Amino acid sequence: MIEKPQRERLIPANPMQAGLAPGPATLDRIAKVTVSLAALPLHSPISDAKVLTGRQKPLTEIAFLFAEITSEGGHTGLGFSYSKRAGGPGLFAHAKEICGELIGEDPNDTARLYDKLCWAGASMGRSGLAVQAIAAMDIALWDMKAKRAGLPLAKLLGAHRDGVRCYNTSSGYLSMAMDEVKARIDTAIARGIGGIKLKVGQPDPMVDIARLEEVRAHVGGSMPVMIDANQQWDRVTALRFGRIVEPLNLTWIEEPLDAYDAEGHAALAAELATPIATGEMLTSAAEHAELIRCNSVDFIQPDAPRVGGITPFLKICALADHKRMRLAPHFAMEIHLHLAAAYPHEPWVEHFEWLEPLFNERLEIRDGRMWVPDRPGLGLTLSDQARAWTSATHTA
């Protein structure tokens, strides 16, 4: 009898030899992690409805937590998180405490390392400041992974498009007189912006109505216009306002209610023809899951630096996609452009020119869209100005 040749063993007898056990399966390891705190000053104080209600002071600067990760193989990754008005030193302090947990780890293991960092600071919880500190490192690891592959992050994730519709927010703050609002809108449109967002939520809603009608008349009926109440309405005011503005064909009404009022947002979404958008102030995937479960929004608005980075952001996108919800990430266009480009349903991304001094590169905007750069990773490097604004640095 002729014996049949034995098939090559596909699964090693020892799983450790195949990298199946916990731990790195590649030869590269994280050699250095540097976290730093910087403050970005704004040209003039910014006010929205939270300021007019006395709950917050005008915004004058933004604190940034940067993470720069280097592997033994010479690969690098850059990520950032941020905080407005308060919390920057806390982000840096927590990142400083836990960043050493990454040393010696395989930088490709983004999911496992996210969990490891969460458990390193478990007593701080899995939302809020704790995950916002992790976000900078998680984003840096994804940046490194895409650079290692030689791909823009959007392409690594599996892009659905090369350009994402973009709208401008920084031209519509309540602290601006209408002449300034119109001038800034004109500048944004000339730059190639595809939509305009106006802040609302003043003590007298009729003042908001007048401003909104003036903006709609200024840009015409075809330009997408969004409004943002920054959580300052109660349910009755939001419903009445929403009914009044339905003829204006708004793209969405953003944060009409408290960020945690999932049931209230669901009722508005069911009652109004105008889409409802919220989510930017939530700081975990679990909190967004509640909005999605309750059908609270038409547009979900997660913020990757706030929810803990790209790893939890992708979990939110998977849940939202299942409900066929649309996506409009908050702020940080330098990160969210890539994530929105990889979302199945046509999204929006928010344009703020505020962060441009932090980086050497600029994003391309034309024809109403922001275009994914062809540079690997996020396609960003820190500017000398960002280094000059840095107040604290720690290296593990």
Secondary structure, 3 states (H helix, E strand, C coil): CCCCCCCCCCCCCCHHHHCCCCCCCCCCCEEEEEEEEEEEEEEEEECCHHHHCCCCCCEEEEEEEEEEEEECCCCEEEEEEEEECCCHHHHHHHHHHHHHHHCCCCCCCHHHHHHHHHHHCHHHCCCCHHHHHHHHHHHHHHHHHHHHHCCEHHHHHCCCCCEEEEEECCCCCCCCCHHHHHHHHHHHHHHCCCEEEEECCCCCHHHHHHHHHHHHHHHCCCCCEEEECCCCCCHHHHHHHHHHHHHHCCCEEECCCCCCCHHHHHHHHHHCCCCEEECCCCCCHHHHHHHHHCCCCCEECCCHHHHCCHHHHHHHHHHHHHCCCEECCCCCHHHHHHHHHCCCCCCEEEECCCCHHHECCCCEEECCEEECCCCCECCCCECHHHHHCEEEEEEC
